[in-house]
Each structure stands twice: as C-alpha cells, then as structure tokens.
Amino acid sequence: MARDIAEWLAGLELGRYAGLFAENEITLAALPHITDQDLKEIGVALGARRVLLAAIRDGQIAEPNDIRSPERGVAERRHLTIMFCDLVGSTALASRLDPEDMRDVMRGYQDIVSREILRFDGHVAKFMGDGVLAYFGYPRAHEDDAERAVRAGLSIIAEVSTQTPDTGDVLQVRLGIATGSVVVGDLIGEGAAQEEVVVGPTPNLAARLQEAASPNALLIAAETYELAGSAFTCSDMGKLSF
C-alpha cells in the first residue's frame, strides 16, 4: 500500500499532481470522499480525473489504518540524508505574475521536485511555500541514500530549469544536502497537517547549505561527500561560515 498521497499518485503515473494535492490538503484518507467536481475545481485535467476516480472506485488506495506502516509514528534513531530545496526569486516573480499564473508556476515546480525525489525513492516530508524538505533513508533505507539524494538534486536543477513562466524568466533552485544521525518518527500536528519530525543537527545543516548555495547549485555536507562524492564531479567550497 502507498505510504502517502505523493507515492499513490506516482504509482498512477500522476506524480505531477503531488504538489497540487498537498496544497489542497488531500490525503489518502480523504480520497474516498473526492468527487470529479472537486478534482476539476482544483485544476486536475479530464484524463487524469478519470484515472484517479477509477483507482478510487476500484479500491486502489490504502485504508486509513494502513496509511502509516507500524514502524512509522514511533521515534527511532536513523542515519538520514536530508535535502532542502528552494525556488530562487519567487517573491520577485510573484510580483510580476497574476496570482493564478503564479499558482501554476508553483504547482509545476512542486510537481517536478516531488517527482524527482520519488524517482530516487526519497520521501517528500514537507512543502514550505516555495521550499521542499525531503528525506532519503526514511521510511525506507538504502545503502546508497546519499547518492540517491544527490542524483535527485541534480535532476531537480535540470528539470526546473526547463520551466519558463510568461515573464520570460528561467526558474532556478538552490539545494542543500546533509547526512547524519537523527531521531525521526515523532508526530506533531493533526490530520492533513500532521508530520514526522526529524531532530538533530543534520536538518539545520542542510537548510544552511541550501541558503548558502548559488542559483542552480547543490551544496553537500562533508559526510554526504564521503558517502557519495566519488560518483560525481565536485568542487571543494572550503569551510563555510553560517
């Protein structure tokens, strides 16, 4: 069974709508109550609506009790690679675009980021405006999670750069990736706002690397480099001051 709405959509080859569903707080538990009119109102195309409704009708969704595997929701110590991704210049872009056009830009950006993270078996943990937080190594762990995260980051840069809003701007992103031991699994919030918290210095390091990155650049921490750097051409940025 799918762990979350983004994974369920990806299984139907509709991962491009993950950002839209997150924006409207549509969870797996909400799917049985979704109508064609609901999907139309939030901007889902006709063909995609037919696929979604057929999957819902045929029971191709998790029951509410199946949404979270038994391991999730229980705090545990994990070695994770964490990614922060942010859209460059979104405030300035929003000032030049109609709100509906800006919404389309954001939807396209979030869909690309979600798709590429899922393609490398990462987990989209949270959308924060034009920022995206992702985990590699939780809830499913792989020996090459650090490399998967870097590959996902490079793919995000390449794919987002192909998007050109009506203003003529070329979209750019900044990414930061860090690896380390964290405690993950504690739940905060309720309903659609519920999320699993990662505690430890690694998320803060990833966030600071993202802030320090140049447009269309990916900064990785030393431990991430030790685990995955040999697979890529990397430049030593020296010691950064945060």
LOROKE-492180 format. One record per residue (C-alpha): residue in one letter; z, y, x. Coordinates in Angstrom, 3 decimals, always signed. Layout:
N
 code        Z        Y        X
    A        Z        Y        X
...
//
This chain:
242
 code        Z        Y        X
    M   +0.000   +0.000   +0.000
    A   -0.669   +3.568   +1.095
    R   +2.293   +5.406   +2.639
    D   +1.299   +8.837   +1.365
    I   -1.384  +10.725   -0.537
    A   -3.390  +11.560   +2.592
    E   -3.645   +7.892   +3.561
    W   -4.574   +6.911   -0.001
    L   -7.364   +9.486   -0.064
    A   -8.596   +8.376   +3.353
    G   -8.805   +4.791   +2.049
    L  -11.146   +6.029   -0.682
    E  -13.201   +7.977   +1.919
    L  -11.984  +11.207   +0.307
    G   -9.714  +12.373   +3.102
    R  -11.325  +15.827   +2.925
    Y   -9.214  +16.462   -0.196
    A   -5.863  +15.765   +1.512
    G   -5.151  +19.439   +2.086
    L   -6.043  +20.310   -1.493
    F   -3.720  +17.625   -2.892
    A   -0.907  +18.769   -0.599
    E   -1.442  +22.387   -1.653
    N   -1.057  +21.394   -5.303
    E   +1.883  +19.047   -4.589
    I   +0.056  +15.967   -5.890
    T   +1.917  +12.909   -4.628
    L   +1.353   +9.174   -5.108
    A   +3.959   +9.231   -7.872
    A   +2.003  +11.948   -9.710
    L   -1.337  +10.111   -9.656
    P   -0.874   +8.088  -12.885
    H   -0.451  +11.392  -14.755
    I   -3.514  +13.148  -13.300
    T   -6.473  +13.820  -15.621
    D  -10.106  +14.646  -14.995
    Q   -9.430  +18.218  -16.132
    D   -6.583  +18.508  -13.622
    L   -8.877  +17.446  -10.789
    K  -11.647  +19.751  -11.959
    E   -9.308  +22.740  -12.122
    I   -8.164  +22.326   -8.533
    G  -11.745  +22.049   -7.270
    V  -12.492  +18.329   -6.854
    A  -16.218  +17.541   -7.103
    L  -17.517  +15.420  -10.012
    G  -18.366  +12.311   -7.984
    A  -15.023  +12.380   -6.215
    R  -13.229  +12.762   -9.561
    R  -14.922   +9.618  -10.838
    V  -13.868   +7.635   -7.738
    L  -10.296   +8.925   -7.935
    L   -9.879   +8.223  -11.636
    A  -11.361   +4.723  -11.274
    A   -8.929   +3.940   -8.459
    I   -6.010   +5.201  -10.540
    R   -7.175   +3.255  -13.591
    D   -7.592   +0.040  -11.579
    G   -4.090   +0.311  -10.185
    Q   -5.147   +1.058   -6.593
    I   -2.033   +3.125   -5.956
    A   +1.499   +2.354   -4.916
    E   +4.244   +2.156   -7.479
    P   +6.914   +4.844   -6.955
    N   +9.251   +2.336   -5.295
    D   +6.503   +1.312   -2.883
    I   +5.685   +4.774   -1.589
    R   +8.188   +4.546   +1.235
    S   +8.497   +1.426   +3.313
    P  +12.027   +0.057   +3.776
    E  +12.114   +1.409   +7.346
    R  +11.428   +4.963   +6.246
    G  +14.182   +7.226   +4.961
    V  +16.585   +5.632   +7.475
    A  +17.237   +7.679  +10.599
    E  +16.279   +5.927  +13.833
    R  +15.594   +6.798  +17.438
    R  +11.875   +6.753  +18.293
    H   +9.621   +7.732  +21.152
    L   +7.090  +10.023  +19.442
    T   +4.153  +12.184  +20.333
    I   +4.214  +15.326  +18.201
    M   +1.317  +17.679  +17.514
    F   +1.358  +21.248  +16.255
    C   -1.963  +22.758  +15.198
    D   -2.530  +26.364  +14.109
    L   -5.596  +28.254  +12.880
    V   -6.373  +31.276  +15.078
    G   -6.714  +34.683  +13.430
    S   -6.086  +33.543   +9.880
    T   -4.319  +36.783   +8.892
    A   -7.242  +38.936  +10.025
    L   -9.709  +36.562   +8.394
    A   -7.825  +36.704   +5.089
    S   -8.099  +40.498   +5.101
    R  -11.901  +40.239   +5.225
    L  -12.382  +37.448   +2.690
    D  -11.977  +37.199   -1.065
    P   -8.820  +35.159   -1.836
    E  -10.850  +32.316   -3.354
    D  -13.140  +32.225   -0.317
    M  -10.104  +32.178   +1.963
    R   -8.702  +29.320   -0.068
    D  -11.916  +27.365   +0.543
    V  -11.675  +28.093   +4.276
    M   -8.095  +26.853   +4.385
    R   -8.940  +23.773   +2.366
    G  -11.798  +22.883   +4.697
    Y   -9.620  +23.443   +7.759
    Q   -6.751  +21.327   +6.407
    D   -9.141  +18.557   +5.371
    I  -10.629  +18.385   +8.876
    V   -7.226  +18.327  +10.566
    S   -5.893  +15.666   +8.174
    R   -8.994  +13.508   +8.570
    E   -8.918  +13.553  +12.361
    I   -5.178  +12.847  +12.538
    L   -5.553   +9.908  +10.164
    R   -8.607   +8.649  +12.059
    F   -6.375   +8.075  +15.077
    D   -3.593   +6.633  +12.890
    G   -1.340   +9.657  +13.118
    H   +0.852  +10.886  +10.291
    V   +0.479  +14.350   +8.744
    A   +4.119  +15.342   +8.375
    K   +3.822  +18.856   +7.001
    F   +1.483  +21.731   +6.155
    M   +2.977  +25.111   +7.010
    G   +0.499  +27.744   +5.836
    D   -2.252  +27.521   +8.442
    G   -0.123  +25.253  +10.646
    V   -0.051  +21.465  +10.636
    L   +2.664  +19.201  +12.036
    A   +1.757  +15.597  +12.856
    Y   +3.486  +12.550  +14.337
    F   +1.911   +9.811  +16.441
    G   +4.181   +6.786  +16.722
    Y   +5.851   +7.082  +13.330
    P   +5.963   +5.388  +10.932
    R   +3.518   +3.085  +12.793
    A   +3.811   +2.860  +16.575
    H   +1.064   +2.021  +19.103
    E   +1.174   +1.645  +22.861
    D   -1.369   +4.463  +23.204
    D   +0.056   +7.007  +20.751
    A   -0.053   +9.823  +23.325
    E   -3.735   +9.167  +23.997
    R   -4.445   +8.947  +20.260
    A   -2.818  +12.339  +19.729
    V   -4.884  +13.974  +22.476
    R   -8.096  +12.455  +21.158
    A   -7.251  +13.670  +17.659
    G   -6.554  +17.153  +19.022
    L   -9.874  +17.343  +20.857
    S  -11.702  +16.123  +17.751
    I   -9.962  +18.773  +15.644
    I  -11.116  +21.512  +18.033
    A  -14.701  +20.228  +17.926
    E  -14.838  +19.792  +14.150
    V  -13.070  +23.026  +13.168
    S  -15.436  +24.966  +15.460
    T  -18.367  +23.909  +13.272
    Q  -16.929  +25.832  +10.311
    T  -18.377  +29.330   +9.796
    P  -16.985  +31.459   +6.926
    D  -19.167  +34.082   +5.224
    T  -17.798  +36.697   +7.639
    G  -19.697  +35.022  +10.455
    D  -16.502  +34.120  +12.298
    V  -16.291  +30.787  +14.084
    L  -12.981  +29.098  +13.307
    Q  -10.724  +28.301  +16.245
    V   -7.435  +26.455  +16.617
    R   -4.546  +26.241  +19.058
    L   -2.820  +22.916  +19.644
    G   +0.318  +21.769  +21.424
    I   +1.308  +18.148  +22.018
    A   +4.582  +16.833  +23.434
    T   +6.071  +13.351  +23.825
    G   +9.708  +12.318  +23.951
    S  +12.662  +10.633  +22.283
    V  +13.674  +11.943  +18.858
    V  +15.711  +10.903  +15.851
    V  +13.428  +10.584  +12.839
    G  +13.793   +9.441   +9.236
    D  +16.467  +11.671   +7.692
    L  +15.172  +13.067   +4.408
    I  +15.542  +16.656   +3.266
    G  +14.333  +18.272   +0.049
    E  +13.367  +16.603   -3.197
    G  +10.215  +15.481   -4.964
    A   +6.954  +16.831   -3.538
    A   +8.908  +18.997   -1.100
    Q  +10.716  +16.025   +0.440
    E  +10.064  +15.467   +4.132
    E  +11.334  +13.435   +7.049
    V  +12.994  +15.481   +9.742
    V  +12.455  +14.915  +13.457
    V  +15.417  +16.015  +15.580
    G  +15.271  +16.589  +19.321
    P  +13.662  +18.925  +21.866
    T  +10.179  +17.403  +21.542
    P   +9.112  +19.228  +18.326
    N  +10.236  +22.575  +19.785
    L   +8.290  +21.917  +22.977
    A   +5.138  +21.010  +21.027
    A   +5.476  +24.182  +18.946
    R   +5.894  +26.377  +22.028
    L   +2.906  +24.761  +23.733
    Q   +0.826  +25.493  +20.654
    E   +1.910  +29.136  +20.717
    A   +1.022  +29.399  +24.423
    A   -2.402  +27.785  +24.059
    S   -5.579  +29.849  +24.192
    P   -8.012  +29.662  +21.238
    N   -9.670  +26.248  +21.122
    A   -7.319  +24.919  +23.781
    L   -4.954  +21.967  +23.738
    L   -1.804  +22.128  +25.855
    I   +0.048  +18.878  +26.524
    A   +3.528  +18.398  +27.951
    A   +4.216  +16.654  +31.244
    E   +5.316  +13.372  +29.654
    T   +2.217  +13.290  +27.454
    Y   +0.115  +13.804  +30.575
    E   +1.892  +10.949  +32.358
    L   +1.102   +8.621  +29.457
    A   -2.443   +9.730  +28.628
    G   -3.721  +12.230  +31.173
    S   -5.745   +9.724  +33.177
    A   -8.052   +9.256  +30.185
    F   -9.043  +12.948  +30.152
    T  -10.086  +15.791  +32.398
    C   -7.013  +18.026  +32.540
    S   -6.141  +21.310  +34.243
    D   -2.633  +21.967  +35.545
    M   -1.332  +25.140  +33.901
    G   +1.720  +25.243  +36.134
    K   +5.188  +25.939  +34.832
    L   +5.070  +27.927  +31.593
    S   +7.743  +30.414  +30.605
    F   +8.666  +30.306  +26.918
//
